[in-house]
Amino acid sequence: MFGERAARLAGLAGVLFGWSPDIFWAATPAELASLIAALAGDGGTAPPDATQLRALMEQFPDG
């Protein structure tokens, strides 16, 4: 059962993230989970509002 699930996850990581098998096997479960969560939108923070965007634009002007 582990082998089947690992093969499926390796395939998905290759398709979704462009990972080679070597990268998949070198990654930690936390690294893979964070990428999956980012795609799923799980546990993310809300996007910045207009006030936060203005503050960031003042702090980091493009010149």
Predicted model as a PDB file, atoms N, CA, C, CB and O in Angstrom, pLDDT in the B-factor column:
MODEL        1                                                                  
ATOM      1  N   MET A   1       0.814  -1.182   0.000  1.00 89.00           N  
ATOM      2  CA  MET A   1       0.000   0.000   0.000  1.00 89.00           C  
ATOM      3  C   MET A   1       0.865   1.256   0.000  1.00 89.00           C  
ATOM      4  CB  MET A   1      -0.930  -0.008   1.192  1.00 89.00           C  
ATOM      5  O   MET A   1       0.553   2.209  -0.714  1.00 89.00           O  
ATOM      6  N   PHE A   2       1.951   1.283   0.786  1.00 90.00           N  
ATOM      7  CA  PHE A   2       2.831   2.443   0.816  1.00 90.00           C  
ATOM      8  C   PHE A   2       3.402   2.717  -0.574  1.00 90.00           C  
ATOM      9  CB  PHE A   2       3.967   2.231   1.829  1.00 90.00           C  
ATOM     10  O   PHE A   2       3.424   3.860  -1.031  1.00 90.00           O  
ATOM     11  N   GLY A   3       3.858   1.672  -1.233  1.00 89.00           N  
ATOM     12  CA  GLY A   3       4.459   1.835  -2.553  1.00 89.00           C  
ATOM     13  C   GLY A   3       3.495   2.443  -3.561  1.00 89.00           C  
ATOM     14  O   GLY A   3       3.877   3.310  -4.348  1.00 89.00           O  
ATOM     15  N   GLU A   4       2.260   1.994  -3.537  1.00 92.00           N  
ATOM     16  CA  GLU A   4       1.251   2.533  -4.455  1.00 92.00           C  
ATOM     17  C   GLU A   4       0.983   4.011  -4.183  1.00 92.00           C  
ATOM     18  CB  GLU A   4      -0.054   1.737  -4.338  1.00 92.00           C  
ATOM     19  O   GLU A   4       0.893   4.817  -5.109  1.00 92.00           O  
ATOM     20  N   ARG A   5       0.859   4.351  -2.920  1.00 91.00           N  
ATOM     21  CA  ARG A   5       0.592   5.750  -2.568  1.00 91.00           C  
ATOM     22  C   ARG A   5       1.792   6.636  -2.864  1.00 91.00           C  
ATOM     23  CB  ARG A   5       0.213   5.866  -1.092  1.00 91.00           C  
ATOM     24  O   ARG A   5       1.637   7.760  -3.339  1.00 91.00           O  
ATOM     25  N   ALA A   6       2.982   6.133  -2.585  1.00 90.00           N  
ATOM     26  CA  ALA A   6       4.192   6.908  -2.871  1.00 90.00           C  
ATOM     27  C   ALA A   6       4.345   7.131  -4.369  1.00 90.00           C  
ATOM     28  CB  ALA A   6       5.435   6.197  -2.312  1.00 90.00           C  
ATOM     29  O   ALA A   6       4.720   8.224  -4.793  1.00 90.00           O  
ATOM     30  N   ALA A   7       4.062   6.119  -5.170  1.00 91.00           N  
ATOM     31  CA  ALA A   7       4.159   6.265  -6.622  1.00 91.00           C  
ATOM     32  C   ALA A   7       3.148   7.294  -7.122  1.00 91.00           C  
ATOM     33  CB  ALA A   7       3.933   4.908  -7.320  1.00 91.00           C  
ATOM     34  O   ALA A   7       3.458   8.100  -7.999  1.00 91.00           O  
ATOM     35  N   ARG A   8       1.957   7.265  -6.571  1.00 91.00           N  
ATOM     36  CA  ARG A   8       0.930   8.240  -6.970  1.00 91.00           C  
ATOM     37  C   ARG A   8       1.364   9.649  -6.591  1.00 91.00           C  
ATOM     38  CB  ARG A   8      -0.430   7.906  -6.312  1.00 91.00           C  
ATOM     39  O   ARG A   8       1.253  10.565  -7.406  1.00 91.00           O  
ATOM     40  N   LEU A   9       1.856   9.838  -5.369  1.00 90.00           N  
ATOM     41  CA  LEU A   9       2.314  11.160  -4.939  1.00 90.00           C  
ATOM     42  C   LEU A   9       3.500  11.640  -5.777  1.00 90.00           C  
ATOM     43  CB  LEU A   9       2.698  11.130  -3.456  1.00 90.00           C  
ATOM     44  O   LEU A   9       3.583  12.818  -6.124  1.00 90.00           O  
ATOM     45  N   ALA A  10       4.411  10.727  -6.098  1.00 93.00           N  
ATOM     46  CA  ALA A  10       5.562  11.099  -6.930  1.00 93.00           C  
ATOM     47  C   ALA A  10       5.101  11.558  -8.305  1.00 93.00           C  
ATOM     48  CB  ALA A  10       6.539   9.915  -7.067  1.00 93.00           C  
ATOM     49  O   ALA A  10       5.621  12.535  -8.844  1.00 93.00           O  
ATOM     50  N   GLY A  11       4.135  10.863  -8.867  1.00 93.00           N  
ATOM     51  CA  GLY A  11       3.597  11.262 -10.162  1.00 93.00           C  
ATOM     52  C   GLY A  11       2.905  12.611 -10.105  1.00 93.00           C  
ATOM     53  O   GLY A  11       3.090  13.449 -10.988  1.00 93.00           O  
ATOM     54  N   LEU A  12       2.108  12.822  -9.070  1.00 90.00           N  
ATOM     55  CA  LEU A  12       1.425  14.108  -8.911  1.00 90.00           C  
ATOM     56  C   LEU A  12       2.420  15.251  -8.703  1.00 90.00           C  
ATOM     57  CB  LEU A  12       0.449  14.045  -7.734  1.00 90.00           C  
ATOM     58  O   LEU A  12       2.253  16.337  -9.259  1.00 90.00           O  
ATOM     59  N   ALA A  13       3.449  14.999  -7.904  1.00 93.00           N  
ATOM     60  CA  ALA A  13       4.467  16.033  -7.681  1.00 93.00           C  
ATOM     61  C   ALA A  13       5.195  16.363  -8.976  1.00 93.00           C  
ATOM     62  CB  ALA A  13       5.474  15.579  -6.612  1.00 93.00           C  
ATOM     63  O   ALA A  13       5.567  17.513  -9.209  1.00 93.00           O  
ATOM     64  N   GLY A  14       5.395  15.359  -9.814  1.00 93.00           N  
ATOM     65  CA  GLY A  14       6.028  15.608 -11.097  1.00 93.00           C  
ATOM     66  C   GLY A  14       5.158  16.465 -11.997  1.00 93.00           C  
ATOM     67  O   GLY A  14       5.646  17.401 -12.631  1.00 93.00           O  
ATOM     68  N   VAL A  15       3.877  16.152 -12.056  1.00 93.00           N  
ATOM     69  CA  VAL A  15       2.953  16.899 -12.920  1.00 93.00           C  
ATOM     70  C   VAL A  15       2.702  18.302 -12.377  1.00 93.00           C  
ATOM     71  CB  VAL A  15       1.620  16.145 -13.057  1.00 93.00           C  
ATOM     72  O   VAL A  15       2.767  19.277 -13.125  1.00 93.00           O  
ATOM     73  N   LEU A  16       2.419  18.409 -11.091  1.00 90.00           N  
ATOM     74  CA  LEU A  16       2.024  19.692 -10.510  1.00 90.00           C  
ATOM     75  C   LEU A  16       3.190  20.635 -10.256  1.00 90.00           C  
ATOM     76  CB  LEU A  16       1.299  19.458  -9.229  1.00 90.00           C  
ATOM     77  O   LEU A  16       3.067  21.845 -10.442  1.00 90.00           O  
ATOM     78  N   PHE A  17       4.329  20.077  -9.827  1.00 93.00           N  
ATOM     79  CA  PHE A  17       5.440  20.924  -9.393  1.00 93.00           C  
ATOM     80  C   PHE A  17       6.688  20.781 -10.258  1.00 93.00           C  
ATOM     81  CB  PHE A  17       5.788  20.606  -7.969  1.00 93.00           C  
ATOM     82  O   PHE A  17       7.674  21.488 -10.051  1.00 93.00           O  
ATOM     83  N   GLY A  18       6.648  19.872 -11.223  1.00 94.00           N  
ATOM     84  CA  GLY A  18       7.812  19.653 -12.075  1.00 94.00           C  
ATOM     85  C   GLY A  18       8.945  18.923 -11.380  1.00 94.00           C  
ATOM     86  O   GLY A  18      10.098  19.002 -11.804  1.00 94.00           O  
ATOM     87  N   TRP A  19       8.615  18.217 -10.317  1.00 94.00           N  
ATOM     88  CA  TRP A  19       9.639  17.502  -9.561  1.00 94.00           C  
ATOM     89  C   TRP A  19      10.051  16.224 -10.273  1.00 94.00           C  
ATOM     90  CB  TRP A  19       9.138  17.181  -8.156  1.00 94.00           C  
ATOM     91  O   TRP A  19       9.213  15.491 -10.798  1.00 94.00           O  
ATOM     92  N   SER A  20      11.342  15.970 -10.283  1.00 94.00           N  
ATOM     93  CA  SER A  20      11.852  14.679 -10.731  1.00 94.00           C  
ATOM     94  C   SER A  20      11.705  13.691  -9.573  1.00 94.00           C  
ATOM     95  CB  SER A  20      13.351  14.787 -11.209  1.00 94.00           C  
ATOM     96  O   SER A  20      11.479  14.107  -8.436  1.00 94.00           O  
ATOM     97  N   PRO A  21      11.831  12.389  -9.844  1.00 93.00           N  
ATOM     98  CA  PRO A  21      11.772  11.433  -8.732  1.00 93.00           C  
ATOM     99  C   PRO A  21      12.818  11.716  -7.659  1.00 93.00           C  
ATOM    100  CB  PRO A  21      11.954  10.023  -9.254  1.00 93.00           C  
ATOM    101  O   PRO A  21      12.542  11.549  -6.471  1.00 93.00           O  
ATOM    102  N   ASP A  22      14.018  12.143  -8.062  1.00 94.00           N  
ATOM    103  CA  ASP A  22      15.055  12.447  -7.066  1.00 94.00           C  
ATOM    104  C   ASP A  22      14.633  13.583  -6.141  1.00 94.00           C  
ATOM    105  CB  ASP A  22      16.369  12.809  -7.762  1.00 94.00           C  
ATOM    106  O   ASP A  22      14.860  13.528  -4.933  1.00 94.00           O  
ATOM    107  N   ILE A  23      14.022  14.606  -6.713  1.00 95.00           N  
ATOM    108  CA  ILE A  23      13.564  15.724  -5.886  1.00 95.00           C  
ATOM    109  C   ILE A  23      12.445  15.261  -4.956  1.00 95.00           C  
ATOM    110  CB  ILE A  23      13.080  16.901  -6.772  1.00 95.00           C  
ATOM    111  O   ILE A  23      12.421  15.622  -3.780  1.00 95.00           O  
ATOM    112  N   PHE A  24      11.518  14.459  -5.488  1.00 95.00           N  
ATOM    113  CA  PHE A  24      10.431  13.953  -4.650  1.00 95.00           C  
ATOM    114  C   PHE A  24      10.980  13.181  -3.453  1.00 95.00           C  
ATOM    115  CB  PHE A  24       9.493  13.056  -5.473  1.00 95.00           C  
ATOM    116  O   PHE A  24      10.567  13.424  -2.319  1.00 95.00           O  
ATOM    117  N   TRP A  25      11.895  12.266  -3.691  1.00 95.00           N  
ATOM    118  CA  TRP A  25      12.397  11.422  -2.604  1.00 95.00           C  
ATOM    119  C   TRP A  25      13.299  12.177  -1.644  1.00 95.00           C  
ATOM    120  CB  TRP A  25      13.143  10.243  -3.169  1.00 95.00           C  
ATOM    121  O   TRP A  25      13.480  11.746  -0.505  1.00 95.00           O  
ATOM    122  N   ALA A  26      13.880  13.312  -2.085  1.00 96.00           N  
ATOM    123  CA  ALA A  26      14.721  14.117  -1.195  1.00 96.00           C  
ATOM    124  C   ALA A  26      13.894  15.101  -0.372  1.00 96.00           C  
ATOM    125  CB  ALA A  26      15.769  14.873  -2.004  1.00 96.00           C  
ATOM    126  O   ALA A  26      14.372  15.621   0.637  1.00 96.00           O  
ATOM    127  N   ALA A  27      12.653  15.359  -0.799  1.00 95.00           N  
ATOM    128  CA  ALA A  27      11.796  16.324  -0.095  1.00 95.00           C  
ATOM    129  C   ALA A  27      11.264  15.721   1.203  1.00 95.00           C  
ATOM    130  CB  ALA A  27      10.619  16.768  -0.996  1.00 95.00           C  
ATOM    131  O   ALA A  27      11.113  14.508   1.345  1.00 95.00           O  
ATOM    132  N   THR A  28      10.995  16.610   2.122  1.00 94.00           N  
ATOM    133  CA  THR A  28      10.373  16.165   3.372  1.00 94.00           C  
ATOM    134  C   THR A  28       8.854  16.146   3.183  1.00 94.00           C  
ATOM    135  CB  THR A  28      10.779  17.097   4.571  1.00 94.00           C  
ATOM    136  O   THR A  28       8.331  16.828   2.302  1.00 94.00           O  
ATOM    137  N   PRO A  29       8.157  15.383   3.992  1.00 91.00           N  
ATOM    138  CA  PRO A  29       6.695  15.422   3.927  1.00 91.00           C  
ATOM    139  C   PRO A  29       6.142  16.835   4.151  1.00 91.00           C  
ATOM    140  CB  PRO A  29       6.105  14.469   4.959  1.00 91.00           C  
ATOM    141  O   PRO A  29       5.135  17.210   3.551  1.00 91.00           O  
ATOM    142  N   ALA A  30       6.794  17.607   5.007  1.00 91.00           N  
ATOM    143  CA  ALA A  30       6.339  18.976   5.269  1.00 91.00           C  
ATOM    144  C   ALA A  30       6.474  19.849   4.026  1.00 91.00           C  
ATOM    145  CB  ALA A  30       7.131  19.590   6.430  1.00 91.00           C  
ATOM    146  O   ALA A  30       5.612  20.691   3.774  1.00 91.00           O  
ATOM    147  N   GLU A  31       7.535  19.668   3.246  1.00 93.00           N  
ATOM    148  CA  GLU A  31       7.712  20.442   2.017  1.00 93.00           C  
ATOM    149  C   GLU A  31       6.609  20.124   1.012  1.00 93.00           C  
ATOM    150  CB  GLU A  31       9.090  20.161   1.397  1.00 93.00           C  
ATOM    151  O   GLU A  31       6.021  21.024   0.413  1.00 93.00           O  
ATOM    152  N   LEU A  32       6.340  18.848   0.837  1.00 91.00           N  
ATOM    153  CA  LEU A  32       5.281  18.449  -0.076  1.00 91.00           C  
ATOM    154  C   LEU A  32       3.923  18.951   0.420  1.00 91.00           C  
ATOM    155  CB  LEU A  32       5.262  16.922  -0.236  1.00 91.00           C  
ATOM    156  O   LEU A  32       3.118  19.453  -0.365  1.00 91.00           O  
ATOM    157  N   ALA A  33       3.677  18.816   1.704  1.00 89.00           N  
ATOM    158  CA  ALA A  33       2.396  19.266   2.271  1.00 89.00           C  
ATOM    159  C   ALA A  33       2.205  20.765   2.103  1.00 89.00           C  
ATOM    160  CB  ALA A  33       2.311  18.899   3.754  1.00 89.00           C  
ATOM    161  O   ALA A  33       1.090  21.217   1.843  1.00 89.00           O  
ATOM    162  N   SER A  34       3.269  21.543   2.247  1.00 87.00           N  
ATOM    163  CA  SER A  34       3.120  22.996   2.116  1.00 87.00           C  
ATOM    164  C   SER A  34       2.783  23.393   0.686  1.00 87.00           C  
ATOM    165  CB  SER A  34       4.398  23.705   2.564  1.00 87.00           C  
ATOM    166  O   SER A  34       2.015  24.331   0.474  1.00 87.00           O  
ATOM    167  N   LEU A  35       3.340  22.698  -0.294  1.00 88.00           N  
ATOM    168  CA  LEU A  35       2.999  22.984  -1.688  1.00 88.00           C  
ATOM    169  C   LEU A  35       1.557  22.596  -1.996  1.00 88.00           C  
ATOM    170  CB  LEU A  35       3.952  22.247  -2.630  1.00 88.00           C  
ATOM    171  O   LEU A  35       0.842  23.327  -2.680  1.00 88.00           O  
ATOM    172  N   ILE A  36       1.142  21.454  -1.491  1.00 86.00           N  
ATOM    173  CA  ILE A  36      -0.238  21.014  -1.716  1.00 86.00           C  
ATOM    174  C   ILE A  36      -1.211  21.973  -1.046  1.00 86.00           C  
ATOM    175  CB  ILE A  36      -0.449  19.579  -1.185  1.00 86.00           C  
ATOM    176  O   ILE A  36      -2.243  22.316  -1.624  1.00 86.00           O  
ATOM    177  N   ALA A  37      -0.891  22.405   0.163  1.00 83.00           N  
ATOM    178  CA  ALA A  37      -1.756  23.353   0.873  1.00 83.00           C  
ATOM    179  C   ALA A  37      -1.837  24.679   0.123  1.00 83.00           C  
ATOM    180  CB  ALA A  37      -1.238  23.586   2.306  1.00 83.00           C  
ATOM    181  O   ALA A  37      -2.899  25.301   0.075  1.00 83.00           O  
ATOM    182  N   ALA A  38      -0.731  25.112  -0.459  1.00 82.00           N  
ATOM    183  CA  ALA A  38      -0.739  26.361  -1.222  1.00 82.00           C  
ATOM    184  C   ALA A  38      -1.653  26.241  -2.432  1.00 82.00           C  
ATOM    185  CB  ALA A  38       0.685  26.733  -1.668  1.00 82.00           C  
ATOM    186  O   ALA A  38      -2.387  27.177  -2.750  1.00 82.00           O  
ATOM    187  N   LEU A  39      -1.616  25.107  -3.103  1.00 84.00           N  
ATOM    188  CA  LEU A  39      -2.502  24.901  -4.250  1.00 84.00           C  
ATOM    189  C   LEU A  39      -3.963  24.836  -3.832  1.00 84.00           C  
ATOM    190  CB  LEU A  39      -2.121  23.628  -4.985  1.00 84.00           C  
ATOM    191  O   LEU A  39      -4.839  25.360  -4.519  1.00 84.00           O  
ATOM    192  N   ALA A  40      -4.213  24.200  -2.722  1.00 82.00           N  
ATOM    193  CA  ALA A  40      -5.583  24.005  -2.253  1.00 82.00           C  
ATOM    194  C   ALA A  40      -6.143  25.238  -1.551  1.00 82.00           C  
ATOM    195  CB  ALA A  40      -5.642  22.819  -1.317  1.00 82.00           C  
ATOM    196  O   ALA A  40      -7.354  25.362  -1.369  1.00 82.00           O  
ATOM    197  N   GLY A  41      -5.261  26.142  -1.162  1.00 76.00           N  
ATOM    198  CA  GLY A  41      -5.709  27.319  -0.439  1.00 76.00           C  
ATOM    199  C   GLY A  41      -5.976  27.038   1.025  1.00 76.00           C  
ATOM    200  O   GLY A  41      -6.612  27.844   1.704  1.00 76.00           O  
ATOM    201  N   ASP A  42      -5.495  25.900   1.525  1.00 59.00           N  
ATOM    202  CA  ASP A  42      -5.721  25.535   2.921  1.00 59.00           C  
ATOM    203  C   ASP A  42      -4.822  26.340   3.855  1.00 59.00           C  
ATOM    204  CB  ASP A  42      -5.482  24.036   3.123  1.00 59.00           C  
ATOM    205  O   ASP A  42      -3.617  26.453   3.628  1.00 59.00           O  
ATOM    206  N   GLY A  43      -5.407  26.886   4.884  1.00 61.00           N  
ATOM    207  CA  GLY A  43      -4.629  27.522   5.940  1.00 61.00           C  
ATOM    208  C   GLY A  43      -3.906  28.789   5.523  1.00 61.00           C  
ATOM    209  O   GLY A  43      -3.060  29.295   6.259  1.00 61.00           O  
ATOM    210  N   GLY A  44      -4.229  29.295   4.368  1.00 59.00           N  
ATOM    211  CA  GLY A  44      -3.548  30.497   3.914  1.00 59.00           C  
ATOM    212  C   GLY A  44      -4.102  31.736   4.589  1.00 59.00           C  
ATOM    213  O   GLY A  44      -5.156  31.698   5.224  1.00 59.00           O  
ATOM    214  N   THR A  45      -3.396  32.805   4.446  1.00 71.00           N  
ATOM    215  CA  THR A  45      -3.862  34.069   4.984  1.00 71.00           C  
ATOM    216  C   THR A  45      -4.640  34.813   3.908  1.00 71.00           C  
ATOM    217  CB  THR A  45      -2.680  34.921   5.500  1.00 71.00           C  
ATOM    218  O   THR A  45      -4.494  34.539   2.717  1.00 71.00           O  
ATOM    219  N   ALA A  46      -5.435  35.720   4.328  1.00 74.00           N  
ATOM    220  CA  ALA A  46      -6.209  36.523   3.390  1.00 74.00           C  
ATOM    221  C   ALA A  46      -5.268  37.435   2.607  1.00 74.00           C  
ATOM    222  CB  ALA A  46      -7.289  37.353   4.131  1.00 74.00           C  
ATOM    223  O   ALA A  46      -4.226  37.837   3.124  1.00 74.00           O  
ATOM    224  N   PRO A  47      -5.622  37.762   1.375  1.00 74.00           N  
ATOM    225  CA  PRO A  47      -4.774  38.683   0.614  1.00 74.00           C  
ATOM    226  C   PRO A  47      -4.759  40.058   1.274  1.00 74.00           C  
ATOM    227  CB  PRO A  47      -5.265  38.795  -0.845  1.00 74.00           C  
ATOM    228  O   PRO A  47      -5.682  40.404   2.011  1.00 74.00           O  
ATOM    229  N   PRO A  48      -3.725  40.834   1.014  1.00 79.00           N  
ATOM    230  CA  PRO A  48      -3.669  42.153   1.653  1.00 79.00           C  
ATOM    231  C   PRO A  48      -4.801  43.047   1.160  1.00 79.00           C  
ATOM    232  CB  PRO A  48      -2.312  42.826   1.383  1.00 79.00           C  
ATOM    233  O   PRO A  48      -5.214  42.982   0.002  1.00 79.00           O  
ATOM    234  N   ASP A  49      -5.287  43.877   2.068  1.00 84.00           N  
ATOM    235  CA  ASP A  49      -6.329  44.832   1.683  1.00 84.00           C  
ATOM    236  C   ASP A  49      -5.670  46.102   1.133  1.00 84.00           C  
ATOM    237  CB  ASP A  49      -7.256  45.170   2.899  1.00 84.00           C  
ATOM    238  O   ASP A  49      -4.443  46.184   1.067  1.00 84.00           O  
ATOM    239  N   ALA A  50      -6.471  47.080   0.744  1.00 89.00           N  
ATOM    240  CA  ALA A  50      -5.952  48.287   0.114  1.00 89.00           C  
ATOM    241  C   ALA A  50      -4.983  49.044   1.022  1.00 89.00           C  
ATOM    242  CB  ALA A  50      -7.098  49.194  -0.283  1.00 89.00           C  
ATOM    243  O   ALA A  50      -3.973  49.570   0.554  1.00 89.00           O  
ATOM    244  N   THR A  51      -5.286  49.099   2.304  1.00 91.00           N  
ATOM    245  CA  THR A  51      -4.412  49.795   3.247  1.00 91.00           C  
ATOM    246  C   THR A  51      -3.056  49.101   3.337  1.00 91.00           C  
ATOM    247  CB  THR A  51      -5.067  49.866   4.637  1.00 91.00           C  
ATOM    248  O   THR A  51      -2.015  49.757   3.321  1.00 91.00           O  
ATOM    249  N   GLN A  52      -3.072  47.793   3.432  1.00 90.00           N  
ATOM    250  CA  GLN A  52      -1.820  47.044   3.499  1.00 90.00           C  
ATOM    251  C   GLN A  52      -1.023  47.182   2.206  1.00 90.00           C  
ATOM    252  CB  GLN A  52      -2.098  45.568   3.787  1.00 90.00           C  
ATOM    253  O   GLN A  52       0.201  47.306   2.240  1.00 90.00           O  
ATOM    254  N   LEU A  53      -1.705  47.162   1.075  1.00 90.00           N  
ATOM    255  CA  LEU A  53      -1.013  47.334  -0.204  1.00 90.00           C  
ATOM    256  C   LEU A  53      -0.347  48.702  -0.298  1.00 90.00           C  
ATOM    257  CB  LEU A  53      -1.989  47.150  -1.365  1.00 90.00           C  
ATOM    258  O   LEU A  53       0.795  48.804  -0.747  1.00 90.00           O  
ATOM    259  N   ARG A  54      -1.050  49.758   0.123  1.00 90.00           N  
ATOM    260  CA  ARG A  54      -0.456  51.097   0.097  1.00 90.00           C  
ATOM    261  C   ARG A  54       0.785  51.157   0.986  1.00 90.00           C  
ATOM    262  CB  ARG A  54      -1.484  52.153   0.548  1.00 90.00           C  
ATOM    263  O   ARG A  54       1.805  51.728   0.600  1.00 90.00           O  
ATOM    264  N   ALA A  55       0.693  50.573   2.165  1.00 91.00           N  
ATOM    265  CA  ALA A  55       1.832  50.567   3.082  1.00 91.00           C  
ATOM    266  C   ALA A  55       3.024  49.818   2.465  1.00 91.00           C  
ATOM    267  CB  ALA A  55       1.433  49.924   4.430  1.00 91.00           C  
ATOM    268  O   ALA A  55       4.167  50.263   2.566  1.00 91.00           O  
ATOM    269  N   LEU A  56       2.742  48.688   1.833  1.00 89.00           N  
ATOM    270  CA  LEU A  56       3.830  47.941   1.185  1.00 89.00           C  
ATOM    271  C   LEU A  56       4.427  48.713   0.015  1.00 89.00           C  
ATOM    272  CB  LEU A  56       3.324  46.585   0.699  1.00 89.00           C  
ATOM    273  O   LEU A  56       5.642  48.700  -0.185  1.00 89.00           O  
ATOM    274  N   MET A  57       3.580  49.382  -0.753  1.00 90.00           N  
ATOM    275  CA  MET A  57       4.068  50.159  -1.893  1.00 90.00           C  
ATOM    276  C   MET A  57       4.921  51.334  -1.432  1.00 90.00           C  
ATOM    277  CB  MET A  57       2.894  50.664  -2.738  1.00 90.00           C  
ATOM    278  O   MET A  57       5.893  51.686  -2.101  1.00 90.00           O  
ATOM    279  N   GLU A  58       4.578  51.941  -0.309  1.00 91.00           N  
ATOM    280  CA  GLU A  58       5.400  53.013   0.246  1.00 91.00           C  
ATOM    281  C   GLU A  58       6.730  52.472   0.773  1.00 91.00           C  
ATOM    282  CB  GLU A  58       4.644  53.737   1.366  1.00 91.00           C  
ATOM    283  O   GLU A  58       7.781  53.093   0.614  1.00 91.00           O  
ATOM    284  N   GLN A  59       6.655  51.308   1.398  1.00 91.00           N  
ATOM    285  CA  GLN A  59       7.863  50.713   1.985  1.00 91.00           C  
ATOM    286  C   GLN A  59       8.797  50.180   0.919  1.00 91.00           C  
ATOM    287  CB  GLN A  59       7.491  49.592   2.946  1.00 91.00           C  
ATOM    288  O   GLN A  59      10.015  50.217   1.093  1.00 91.00           O  
ATOM    289  N   PHE A  60       8.255  49.685  -0.182  1.00 91.00           N  
ATOM    290  CA  PHE A  60       9.064  49.091  -1.239  1.00 91.00           C  
ATOM    291  C   PHE A  60       8.704  49.715  -2.594  1.00 91.00           C  
ATOM    292  CB  PHE A  60       8.866  47.554  -1.277  1.00 91.00           C  
ATOM    293  O   PHE A  60       8.089  49.058  -3.434  1.00 91.00           O  
ATOM    294  N   PRO A  61       9.088  50.990  -2.808  1.00 87.00           N  
ATOM    295  CA  PRO A  61       8.763  51.636  -4.079  1.00 87.00           C  
ATOM    296  C   PRO A  61       9.565  51.015  -5.225  1.00 87.00           C  
ATOM    297  CB  PRO A  61       9.037  53.150  -3.996  1.00 87.00           C  
ATOM    298  O   PRO A  61      10.689  50.548  -5.040  1.00 87.00           O  
ATOM    299  N   ASP A  62       8.958  51.023  -6.408  1.00 82.00           N  
ATOM    300  CA  ASP A  62       9.635  50.476  -7.584  1.00 82.00           C  
ATOM    301  C   ASP A  62      10.615  51.461  -8.197  1.00 82.00           C  
ATOM    302  CB  ASP A  62       8.620  50.062  -8.621  1.00 82.00           C  
ATOM    303  O   ASP A  62      11.387  51.092  -9.081  1.00 82.00           O  
ATOM    304  N   GLY A  63      10.598  52.669  -7.758  1.00 55.00           N  
ATOM    305  CA  GLY A  63      11.547  53.646  -8.256  1.00 55.00           C  
ATOM    306  C   GLY A  63      10.965  54.456  -9.282  1.00 55.00           C  
ATOM    307  O   GLY A  63      11.629  55.341  -9.821  1.00 55.00           O  
TER     308      GLY A  63                                                      
ENDMDL                                                                          
END                                                                             
